[in-house]
């Protein structure tokens, strides 16, 4: 618990330092439109790196994008439904991720005055704009995992020391079975599917 608080304080400190740096830098003021001069490529890179850092502060970590992905349908989901879609997430991490996404304006928390109390989370327009990017990442990983498995298999086969054909054939069958299994499980885990 203390580690999480320390990490959060560190992130907030870095984010506030980046914001202060933006305010004090004349090149960034020029980029914002206060000065009509054309900015150099170096300044553009510095500005884009700061924007990337801010985006990663909001979306970073291994859970926030998965939470957004589970909410992509647009309908409100309860906490237990979200948790059921994301394998391996703890209650603390899901609560923290939902809180931070709500604070960022990407997710909305709606509490119903019922007995028993009911809370639903719904993705907002800003969060919905990220779904095509997350879909692209999913497709990129699927393509990459197939290529990576095939590359590893080829390297393994070239370095296989045994020249006995029956042992080598058995090894090839086992390797292919492992590759196919890993590719199928990579596509079926995490609740990630094509829309």
Secondary structure as GFF3:
##gff-version 3
##sequence-region A 1 195
A	DSSP	alpha_helix	2	24	.	.	.	ID=ss1
A	DSSP	alpha_helix	26	31	.	.	.	ID=ss2
A	DSSP	alpha_helix	41	59	.	.	.	ID=ss3
A	DSSP	alpha_helix	64	70	.	.	.	ID=ss4
A	DSSP	beta_strand	77	78	.	.	.	ID=ss5
A	DSSP	alpha_helix	79	85	.	.	.	ID=ss6
A	DSSP	alpha_helix	91	104	.	.	.	ID=ss7
A	DSSP	beta_strand	107	112	.	.	.	ID=ss8
A	DSSP	beta_strand	118	123	.	.	.	ID=ss9
A	DSSP	alpha_helix	125	128	.	.	.	ID=ss10
A	DSSP	alpha_helix	131	159	.	.	.	ID=ss11
A	DSSP	alpha_helix	165	188	.	.	.	ID=ss12
A	DSSP	three_ten_helix	189	191	.	.	.	ID=ss13
###
